[in-house]
Amino acid sequence: MVFLRTNSYGRVQLRHNRPGDLSDSQKSDGVVVDSIPDRPDAGSALYVLNGSPVWKPAAYKYKAQGDLEGYRAHLLEAVKQKRHEAETQGVSYNGHVFGTDSESRQAVAQTLEYARDQQSFSTTWKTSDGFMTGVTASDLEAVRDKIASLRQAAFDREATLATEINAAATIQELTAVDITSGWP
């Protein structure tokens, strides 16, 4: 048995694993349940709905409170995170995946800068899929171009979603914005 104290919209604020140690007055602003279901993911929060514990996505609290601006800010932050995930997923070139995180982008740019001063340039490159492969300056230019295209597509998608989110006038309109699809 577990005691769960909730706030006015049902979010669990206190969890006590020995409800028998609490007085009736201490238990007046919560509920005693037999068990709590396993948490589905780190982005979920525990609520009590109709006397039962349930895990809800982080955005649920904004919907439950009718907090339009809080929900808008939450979605904009989620879109920013999605954009970061999209732009750092890597690019495929000649059968290998090249990293697109900040460090990888910098390595490509620095190596290309060095390669400009060489009459013929080639080097061994460790790709993000763990392979060692030979690359030339033209290979790295192609990788750079793919990285730039990926990043631009990710930022374009973020901008489109931010426009939709900022234009929404109600919680229902915000809920209708699909931030999970359309990413490169």
Backbone torsions as a table, in degrees:
resi	resn	phi	psi	omega
1	MET	NA	143.7	-177.4
2	VAL	-137.4	137.0	174.7
3	PHE	-97.1	132.5	178.9
4	LEU	-123.8	117.0	175.1
5	ARG	-93.5	133.5	-176.7
6	THR	-119.4	162.3	172.4
7	ASN	-90.8	-171.3	-172.3
8	SER	-65.5	-20.5	178.9
9	TYR	-109.8	16.2	170.4
10	GLY	95.1	-1.6	-179.9
11	ARG	-74.9	133.6	-178.8
12	VAL	-71.1	124.8	179.6
13	GLN	-106.2	-23.9	-178.8
14	LEU	-145.1	137.4	177.9
15	ARG	-124.8	125.2	-179.2
16	HIS	-125.4	119.0	-174.6
17	ASN	-79.1	-8.7	177.6
18	ARG	-127.6	77.5	-176.6
19	PRO	-62.6	-22.2	178.4
20	GLY	-64.8	-20.4	178.7
21	ASP	-80.8	-7.6	-177.8
22	LEU	-99.7	148.0	176.3
23	SER	-78.3	165.0	178.8
24	ASP	-60.8	-36.7	180.0
25	SER	-68.2	-33.1	177.5
26	GLN	-69.7	-27.7	-179.3
27	LYS	-90.6	1.6	-173.8
28	SER	-68.8	-24.2	-177.8
29	ASP	-106.4	32.5	179.4
30	GLY	-157.4	-160.7	-177.7
31	VAL	-143.8	146.4	174.7
32	VAL	-100.8	127.6	-179.4
33	VAL	-124.8	159.2	179.5
34	ASP	-69.0	-43.0	-177.7
35	SER	-158.7	170.4	178.4
36	ILE	-118.7	131.6	178.1
37	PRO	-64.6	156.7	178.5
38	ASP	-62.5	143.4	178.7
39	ARG	-71.0	125.6	-176.1
40	PRO	-72.0	-33.6	179.6
41	ASP	-163.3	167.6	-176.1
42	ALA	-66.7	-19.9	-178.8
43	GLY	-86.0	7.8	-177.6
44	SER	-102.5	150.0	177.1
45	ALA	-122.1	151.0	-177.1
46	LEU	-88.2	130.5	177.5
47	TYR	-127.9	160.5	170.3
48	VAL	-114.7	116.1	178.8
49	LEU	-122.7	126.1	-177.8
50	ASN	53.6	38.2	176.8
51	GLY	80.0	3.5	-178.2
52	SER	-121.8	142.6	177.8
53	PRO	-76.9	134.3	177.7
54	VAL	-141.2	148.0	175.1
55	TRP	-93.8	132.6	-180.0
56	LYS	-125.6	152.9	176.4
57	PRO	-63.5	157.2	-175.9
58	ALA	-54.4	-34.5	-177.6
59	ALA	-68.1	-17.7	-176.4
60	TYR	-56.7	-37.4	-176.5
61	LYS	-62.5	-34.9	179.1
62	TYR	-70.3	-40.7	178.2
63	LYS	-65.3	-43.4	-177.9
64	ALA	-63.1	-35.2	-179.5
65	GLN	-88.8	-10.7	-175.2
66	GLY	69.9	29.2	-176.8
67	ASP	-88.8	87.8	-176.8
68	LEU	-59.9	-48.7	-176.5
69	GLU	-70.1	-35.2	175.7
70	GLY	-64.3	-42.2	178.9
71	TYR	-66.9	-40.6	177.7
72	ARG	-59.6	-48.1	179.7
73	ALA	-62.2	-39.8	177.9
74	HIS	-61.2	-45.9	-179.7
75	LEU	-66.1	-40.6	178.6
76	LEU	-62.1	-38.5	177.7
77	GLU	-68.6	-39.3	178.1
78	ALA	-64.6	-38.2	177.9
79	VAL	-66.4	-40.7	177.0
80	LYS	-59.4	-42.7	178.5
81	GLN	-65.5	-41.7	178.1
82	LYS	-62.1	-41.0	178.0
83	ARG	-61.6	-42.9	178.5
84	HIS	-61.8	-43.4	177.7
85	GLU	-61.2	-43.0	-179.1
86	ALA	-65.1	-44.1	-175.2
87	GLU	-76.0	-14.5	-179.7
88	THR	-110.5	16.3	-178.2
89	GLN	-76.5	-15.3	-177.8
90	GLY	97.7	161.6	176.3
91	VAL	-126.9	148.6	179.6
92	SER	-95.3	133.6	177.0
93	TYR	-149.5	127.6	-179.8
94	ASN	49.9	40.6	174.9
95	GLY	81.4	8.4	179.3
96	HIS	-128.2	156.8	177.4
97	VAL	-102.0	123.3	177.7
98	PHE	-101.6	137.0	-178.5
99	GLY	-64.9	149.1	178.9
100	THR	-126.0	13.3	175.3
101	ASP	-72.4	174.4	-175.3
102	SER	-57.1	-45.2	-178.9
103	GLU	-64.3	-41.6	179.5
104	SER	-66.4	-42.6	177.9
105	ARG	-61.1	-41.0	179.6
106	GLN	-65.5	-39.8	179.2
107	ALA	-63.2	-41.6	178.3
108	VAL	-63.0	-47.9	-178.5
109	ALA	-62.4	-43.9	-179.2
110	GLN	-66.7	-39.8	179.5
111	THR	-67.4	-39.6	176.4
112	LEU	-64.1	-38.4	176.6
113	GLU	-60.6	-44.7	177.9
114	TYR	-65.2	-41.1	-176.0
115	ALA	-65.0	-27.7	179.8
116	ARG	-60.0	-30.6	-178.3
117	ASP	-85.8	-1.5	-177.3
118	GLN	-103.6	142.8	178.1
119	GLN	-69.7	-45.3	172.5
120	SER	-135.8	134.5	-173.5
121	PHE	-129.1	134.4	168.4
122	SER	-153.8	153.2	179.8
123	THR	-153.7	168.7	174.0
124	THR	-95.6	132.7	-176.1
125	TRP	-123.8	133.5	174.2
126	LYS	-93.0	118.1	-178.1
127	THR	-82.5	164.6	-177.2
128	SER	-71.2	-13.0	173.9
129	ASP	-89.2	9.0	171.1
130	GLY	91.7	6.4	-178.9
131	PHE	-97.0	149.9	171.3
132	MET	-99.4	129.3	-177.8
133	THR	-142.9	148.9	176.5
134	GLY	-79.3	137.1	177.4
135	VAL	-133.9	150.3	175.1
136	THR	-109.0	175.5	176.6
137	ALA	-60.2	-40.2	179.6
138	SER	-67.0	-32.9	174.6
139	ASP	-62.8	-46.1	-178.7
140	LEU	-67.4	-32.7	174.8
141	GLU	-64.3	-41.3	178.3
142	ALA	-64.8	-41.2	177.9
143	VAL	-64.2	-44.4	178.1
144	ARG	-57.2	-44.3	-179.3
145	ASP	-64.8	-40.0	177.8
146	LYS	-65.4	-39.8	178.0
147	ILE	-62.9	-45.6	-179.8
148	ALA	-61.6	-42.0	178.2
149	SER	-63.5	-43.2	178.9
150	LEU	-61.7	-47.9	-179.0
151	ARG	-61.7	-42.9	-179.4
152	GLN	-63.7	-41.7	178.7
153	ALA	-63.5	-38.9	178.9
154	ALA	-65.8	-44.2	178.8
155	PHE	-67.9	-36.1	176.4
156	ASP	-61.9	-42.9	179.4
157	ARG	-65.2	-41.4	177.9
158	GLU	-60.6	-44.0	-179.1
159	ALA	-63.0	-42.3	178.7
160	THR	-61.1	-47.0	-179.5
161	LEU	-66.9	-38.7	178.8
162	ALA	-61.7	-39.6	177.7
163	THR	-62.5	-45.3	178.7
164	GLU	-62.5	-44.7	-178.5
165	ILE	-64.2	-45.4	-178.7
166	ASN	-69.1	-24.2	179.1
167	ALA	-82.4	-17.8	-177.4
168	ALA	-65.8	134.8	-177.7
169	ALA	-105.6	-10.4	-178.4
170	THR	-137.6	163.7	174.8
171	ILE	-58.9	-40.9	-179.0
172	GLN	-62.3	-40.8	177.7
173	GLU	-65.7	-38.6	176.8
174	LEU	-65.2	-40.7	180.0
175	THR	-62.8	-29.9	-178.3
176	ALA	-76.1	-15.2	179.7
177	VAL	-73.6	121.3	-179.3
178	ASP	-91.8	101.8	-178.7
179	ILE	-89.5	1.0	-175.1
180	THR	-95.7	-19.1	-175.4
181	SER	-113.5	166.1	176.5
182	GLY	87.8	4.9	-179.5
183	TRP	-82.0	149.4	177.9
184	PRO	-67.7	NA	NA
